[in-house]
């Protein structure tokens, strides 16, 4: 077998070589402003005491789900603080006994305006109430 030789040409660089220390660093993508504010509100809710038993310490942010039959999670504006016992671990936890919890305390979305009103995040009350209206509007359809 006869080998054929490949003609090689010089590599022509079209891009400029920039040293690593002088390259522009990419900024991480930021979430939309309203989503960032909603997330900040949820982080604040986690610092509040439990709504049911009043236990201090870091709480869990419970996303409301009463009167909803879909699987989508509610907005971060629609959260209330619950300790782990009242949220998912205890005998009467909301995620264990949804109907009993509602009979004892009422619908979970009824407590959202109180936390929106006291939130230190700018625009929490207006944006949160808009999210609550959309949440309740979906139930009527």
Secondary structure as GFF3:
##gff-version 3
##sequence-region A 1 141
A	DSSP	three_ten_helix	20	22	.	.	.	ID=ss1
A	DSSP	alpha_helix	33	45	.	.	.	ID=ss2
A	DSSP	beta_strand	60	63	.	.	.	ID=ss3
A	DSSP	beta_strand	79	82	.	.	.	ID=ss4
A	DSSP	alpha_helix	84	84	.	.	.	ID=ss5
A	DSSP	pi_helix	85	89	.	.	.	ID=ss6
A	DSSP	alpha_helix	98	105	.	.	.	ID=ss7
A	DSSP	three_ten_helix	108	111	.	.	.	ID=ss8
A	DSSP	alpha_helix	112	118	.	.	.	ID=ss9
A	DSSP	alpha_helix	124	140	.	.	.	ID=ss10
###
